[in-house]
Every structure is written in structure tokens, then in C-alpha cells.
């Protein structure tokens, strides 16, 4: 029988504005925008966040990075066998 290990993950904010995400990670804003456009970072979905014709982020839309999904994705990619309670999006 495998031992049960409990890990508490704390996400300080479920969504972070791009500027704050850049400050915390040290990434340039242009790099973060590229990561959003190619799907490496998930943003808070808003009806007007992306231009439907070009797929680019509209300048006036406030883009926020989904930190909960980033945390879950990192846990999944680590190969750690985790069972979470509640609704979980599969990657």
C-alpha cells in the first residue's frame, strides 16, 4: 500500500494581470504575450479579450493569467499522481 502524502498548494490570486505575472516570473511582456497566443499560458476568458479575426489580444482588454490552471498543469507535468477533490480540468 502506498503512503498517503498531503500537500497544500497555495495560489495567492486565481488570476494575475500580465504586468504582475511578468514581475513575478521575470519574463518580458512580449514573451508572455507569445506564450498566451501559442497556448502555453491560459488567460481569463472574456468575450472581447481576443480579436476573432487575427487571434491577437486586443490592446484595450485587460488580460489576466489563470494561475490556478497553471498550478494544476505544473502538478500534472511533474508526474506526481494526484487526486483532487472538486471539478478538475484534464490536460
Residue pairs with C-beta under 8 A, 6 or more apart in sequence:
9 71
9 75
11 67
11 68
11 71
12 67
13 67
14 66
14 67
14 68
15 44
15 64
15 65
15 66
15 67
16 24
16 64
16 65
16 67
17 62
17 63
17 64
17 65
18 29
18 32
18 33
18 36
18 63
18 64
18 65
19 29
21 27
21 32
21 41
21 65
22 28
22 29
22 32
25 32
27 35
32 41
32 65
33 57
35 41
36 43
36 57
36 63
36 65
37 55
37 56
37 57
41 65
41 66
41 70
42 65
42 66
42 69
42 70
43 49
43 63
43 64
43 65
43 66
44 63
44 64
44 65
44 66
46 61
46 62
48 58
48 60
48 61
49 57
49 58
49 61
49 63
50 56
50 57
50 58
50 61
51 57
51 58
57 63
69 89
72 84
72 88
72 89
72 91
73 91
75 82
76 82
76 91
77 91
